[in-house]
Amino acid sequence: MSATIDNDLQSSLTAPKSWREHIRASLALGIPLVGGQLGLMLMNTTDTVMLGWYGVEELAAGVLATQAYFIVMIFGAGIGQALVPMVGQAVGSDDQRAVRRMVRMGLWLAVLYALVTMPLFFFGEEILLSLGQDPTVAVLAGQYLVISVWALYPTLLANSLRAFLSAVEHAQIILWSTLTAALANGVINYMLIFGNWGAPELGIRGAAIATLLVNILMFGAMAAYITVHQRTRPYEVFARFWRADWPAFIELFKLGLPIGIGIVAEVGMFTLASIMVGWLGVTSLAAHGIVMQIAAIAFMVPLGMSQAATVRVSNALGRKDAINLARAAHSVMIVAVCFAMFSATLFFSVPEFLVGLFLDETQEGVAAVASYAVPLLFVAAIFQLVDSAQIIAVGQLRGLKDTKIPMLFALFSYWGVGMSVAYLLGIRLELGGVGIWTGLASGLAVACLLAVWRFAAIRPRTIASPA
């Protein structure tokens, strides 16, 4: 049966393609993945905007709570991202059984990880207080975390399905399910945060409930698609779900653990930066949260394209196709860097407008938040290029199943360089938020240089006849 699955896709990718064809193929896969990432970010942005409308303290608490949730969730999701190169290479070599084994164990790993990490969320308030955060903000953040913990299960399960769908190049359902969930998130937030349409006014707890419900929706939509669609149904990824496959589980964990650590190193740098900014006051933290959201929205494009790079490189590796591997990797980099130049220009050109989208001018303290945020957005504009290039290079390396050395690069760049510079400039030299954000840019620049060098160094060795 495996020989009949996506034969048209397989045959179309065996011959060397022109650069134009590679760019088109990268966009065809990358645009839905980018759209899916933007949909996920839209949910976070909606939470930030509506909590900002509700109150500055709720906004600050939302910044801390969502980042605390995200750093736990993204480690598990990072381990699950090993499914993309593993399934991608299996698809390239037309091994249907390997695809099914890997996805099943990816789902197992998602559930086990959620079980292990749940207790952390029940002590969110105490942890934030121990990190020197404002007591009122810590209480509100703790209320969010004890509800959002239950979203770990559908979030991580959906992440595994998203990895499978990306690797087999069925990204449209990722886009549409995510956009539908983002729309639902806005509606539920509007109801539960503010108490509209007869619903109770729950404030930040309403945002947490919305997060739980929309992630259940996303998982259900992707699972239904995989079960019934004629091109994904033959993989039978849910067949004999109870059957353990420990070699596949161990392989997935060994490849995914460095990915998870590398992602957490980067996310942790931004989370610790938020904590440092929190030491400077509620106004600084609220401004920081707004700029983080704006920069994160722009980052969704290179992040989605990075996933496309992993798929296209791993497919070519499975076919042992050196020429198309090189061209696929470079074409994605070209697209991502071009977009980064556009977004940096936008940040420089209209910073007040972008910041103003997240604030209600009638709220007290809004002018101070906006004034603090604009210089931070200028720094964010500067690191758009290096941040985009580094995530594409990391995606290329994952396609080659190279994850351990990039993990070490991430730890050194983000914590050895980024956090050290952020603390020195922002706290010790009292440059405030601008100093902290300059440290973030420094860490990203070093990570970019190391990842690009690594891919250039090892790619010719992965296949006997390099391009």
Residue pairs with C-beta under 8 A, 6 or more apart in sequence:
1 96
1 234
2 94
2 95
2 96
2 97
2 234
3 94
4 234
5 94
5 96
5 231
5 234
5 235
6 91
6 168
6 169
6 231
9 169
10 94
13 315
13 316
13 319
13 321
13 324
14 319
14 321
16 321
16 323
16 324
16 327
17 25
17 324
17 327
19 327
19 331
22 324
22 327
22 328
22 330
22 331
23 331
23 334
23 335
25 312
25 328
25 331
26 305
26 308
26 309
26 312
26 328
26 331
26 332
26 335
27 335
29 166
29 169
29 171
29 308
29 311
29 312
30 304
30 305
30 307
30 308
30 332
30 335
31 304
32 171
32 172
32 174
32 175
33 166
33 171
33 174
33 175
33 304
33 305
33 307
33 308
34 300
34 301
34 303
34 304
34 305
35 174
35 175
35 178
35 179
35 304
36 162
36 171
36 174
36 175
36 178
36 304
37 300
37 301
37 303
37 304
38 297
38 300
38 301
38 304
39 175
39 178
39 179
39 181
39 182
40 178
40 182
40 300
41 293
41 296
41 297
41 300
42 179
42 182
42 185
43 181
43 182
43 185
43 211
43 214
44 66
44 293
44 296
45 293
45 297
46 182
46 185
46 186
46 189
47 62
47 66
47 185
47 189
47 207
47 210
47 211
48 59
48 62
48 63
48 66
48 289
48 290
48 293
48 358
49 357
49 358
50 186
50 189
50 190
50 193
50 194
50 207
51 58
51 59
51 61
51 62
51 193
51 204
51 207
52 58
52 59
52 286
52 290
52 358
52 359
52 360
52 363
53 360
53 363
54 193
54 194
54 203
54 204
55 363
56 282
56 283
56 286
56 363
56 364
56 365
56 366
56 369
57 134
57 136
57 137
57 140
57 282
58 140
58 203
58 204
59 286
59 289
60 134
60 137
60 278
60 282
60 285
60 286
60 289
61 136
61 137
61 138
61 139
61 140
61 141
61 144
61 204
62 140
62 141
62 144
62 204
62 207
62 289
63 274
63 285
63 286
63 288
63 289
63 292
64 128
64 133
64 137
64 138
64 141
64 274
64 275
64 278
64 285
65 124
65 140
65 141
65 142
65 144
65 145
65 148
65 204
65 208
66 144
67 267
67 270
67 271
67 274
68 124
68 127
68 128
68 141
68 145
68 271
69 121
69 144
69 145
69 148
69 149
69 151
70 267
70 271
71 264
71 267
71 268
71 271
72 117
72 120
72 121
72 152
73 152
73 155
73 156
74 260
74 263
74 264
74 267
75 113
75 260
75 261
75 263
75 264
76 109
76 110
76 113
76 114
76 117
76 152
76 156
76 159
76 260
77 155
77 156
77 159
77 260
77 263
78 256
78 259
78 260
78 261
78 262
78 263
78 264
79 109
79 113
79 252
79 253
79 256
79 257
79 259
79 260
80 106
80 109
80 110
80 156
80 159
80 160
80 163
80 256
81 159
81 163
81 256
81 259
81 260
81 263
81 310
81 398
82 106
82 252
82 253
82 255
82 256
82 259
82 398
82 403
83 102
83 103
83 106
83 160
83 163
83 164
83 167
83 252
83 256
84 163
84 166
84 167
84 307
84 310
84 311
84 314
84 398
85 167
85 255
85 310
85 313
85 314
85 398
85 399
85 400
85 401
86 98
86 102
86 167
86 251
86 252
86 255
86 314
86 401
87 98
87 99
87 102
87 103
87 163
87 164
87 167
87 168
88 167
88 310
88 311
88 313
88 314
88 315
88 317
88 318
88 399
89 314
89 315
89 317
89 318
89 401
90 96
90 98
90 99
90 102
90 318
91 99
91 167
91 168
91 315
91 318
92 314
92 315
92 316
92 317
92 318
92 319
93 318
93 319
96 234
96 235
98 248
99 164
99 167
99 168
99 235
99 237
100 235
100 236
100 237
100 239
101 245
101 248
102 248
102 251
102 252
103 160
103 161
103 164
103 235
103 237
104 237
104 238
104 240
104 241
104 243
104 245
104 248
105 245
105 248
105 249
105 252
106 160
106 163
106 164
106 252
107 157
107 160
107 161
107 241
108 244
108 249
109 160
109 249
109 252
109 253
109 256
110 153
110 156
110 157
110 159
110 160
111 153
111 156
111 157
113 152
113 156
114 152
114 153
114 156
117 152
118 149
118 152
120 127
121 145
121 146
121 148
121 149
122 145
122 146
122 149
124 141
124 142
124 144
124 145
124 146
125 138
125 139
125 141
125 142
125 145
126 142
128 137
128 138
128 141
128 142
129 135
129 138
131 275
131 278
132 275
132 278
132 279
133 141
133 275
133 278
134 278
134 282
137 278
137 282
137 285
140 203
140 204
141 204
143 204
143 205
143 208
144 204
144 205
144 207
144 208
145 208
147 205
147 208
147 209
147 211
147 212
148 208
148 211
148 212
150 212
151 208
151 211
151 212
151 215
154 212
154 215
154 216
154 218
154 219
155 215
155 219
157 219
158 215
158 218
158 219
158 222
161 219
161 222
161 223
161 226
162 174
162 222
164 226
164 235
164 237
165 171
165 173
165 174
165 222
165 225
165 226
165 232
166 174
166 307
166 308
166 310
166 311
167 311
167 314
168 231
168 232
168 235
169 311
170 225
170 229
170 231
170 232
173 221
173 222
173 225
173 229
174 222
176 221
177 217
177 218
177 221
177 222
177 225
178 218
180 217
180 221
181 214
181 215
181 217
181 218
181 221
182 214
184 210
184 213
184 214
184 217
185 210
185 211
185 214
188 206
188 209
188 210
188 213
188 214
189 206
189 207
189 210
190 196
190 197
191 197
191 199
191 206
192 199
192 200
192 201
192 202
192 205
192 206
192 207
192 209
192 210
193 201
193 202
193 203
193 204
193 206
193 207
194 201
194 206
195 201
195 202
199 206
202 209
223 238
225 232
226 232
226 233
226 235
226 237
226 238
227 233
227 238
255 401
255 403
256 403
258 403
258 404
258 406
258 407
259 398
259 403
259 407
261 407
261 410
261 411
262 394
262 403
262 406
262 407
262 409
262 410
262 411
263 410
265 407
265 410
265 411
265 413
265 414
265 415
266 410
266 414
266 447
268 414
268 415
269 414
269 415
269 418
269 419
269 422
269 440
269 443
270 292
270 440
272 419
272 422
273 288
273 419
273 422
273 436
273 437
273 439
273 440
274 285
274 288
274 289
274 292
276 422
276 423
276 426
276 427
276 436
277 284
277 285
277 288
277 426
277 433
277 436
278 284
278 285
279 427
280 432
280 433
283 365
283 368
283 369
283 372
284 372
284 432
284 433
286 365
286 369
287 355
287 369
287 370
287 372
287 373
287 376
287 433
288 373
288 376
288 433
288 436
290 355
290 358
290 359
290 369
290 373
291 355
291 373
291 376
291 377
291 380
291 437
293 358
294 347
294 354
294 355
294 358
294 377
294 380
295 377
295 380
295 384
298 340
298 343
298 346
298 347
298 384
299 387
299 388
299 391
301 336
301 339
301 343
301 388
302 336
302 339
302 340
302 387
302 388
302 391
302 392
303 391
305 332
305 335
305 336
305 339
305 392
305 395
306 332
306 336
306 391
306 392
306 394
306 395
307 395
308 332
308 395
309 328
309 329
309 332
309 333
309 392
309 395
309 396
309 399
310 395
310 396
310 398
310 399
311 399
312 328
312 329
312 332
312 399
313 325
313 328
313 329
313 395
313 396
313 398
313 399
313 400
314 398
314 399
314 400
314 401
315 328
316 322
316 324
316 325
316 328
316 399
317 325
317 399
317 400
317 401
317 462
317 463
320 463
320 464
321 463
322 462
322 463
322 464
322 465
322 466
322 467
323 465
323 467
324 467
325 459
325 462
325 463
325 467
326 459
326 466
326 467
327 467
329 396
329 399
329 455
329 459
332 392
332 395
332 396
333 389
333 392
333 393
333 396
336 388
336 389
336 391
336 392
337 385
337 388
337 389
337 392
339 388
340 384
340 385
340 387
340 388
340 389
341 384
341 385
343 381
343 384
344 381
344 382
344 384
344 385
345 381
346 354
347 354
347 377
347 378
347 380
347 381
347 384
348 378
348 381
351 373
351 374
351 377
351 378
352 370
352 374
354 377
355 370
355 373
355 374
355 377
356 370
359 366
359 369
359 370
360 366
372 433
375 433
375 434
376 433
376 434
376 437
379 434
379 437
379 438
379 440
379 441
380 437
382 441
383 440
383 441
383 444
383 445
386 441
386 444
386 445
386 447
386 448
387 444
387 448
389 448
389 451
389 452
390 444
390 447
390 448
390 451
390 452
393 448
393 451
393 452
393 454
393 455
394 406
394 451
396 455
396 459
397 403
397 406
397 451
397 454
397 455
397 458
398 406
400 455
400 458
400 459
400 462
402 454
402 458
405 454
406 451
406 454
409 447
409 450
409 451
409 454
410 447
412 446
412 450
413 443
413 444
413 446
413 447
413 450
414 443
414 444
414 447
415 443
417 442
417 443
417 446
418 439
418 440
418 442
418 443
418 444
418 446
419 439
419 443
420 439
421 438
421 439
421 442
421 443
422 435
422 436
422 437
422 438
422 439
422 440
422 442
422 443
423 436
423 439
424 435
424 439
425 431
425 434
425 435
425 436
425 438
425 439
426 432
426 433
426 434
426 435
426 436
426 437
426 438
426 439
427 435
427 436
429 435
431 438
459 466
460 466
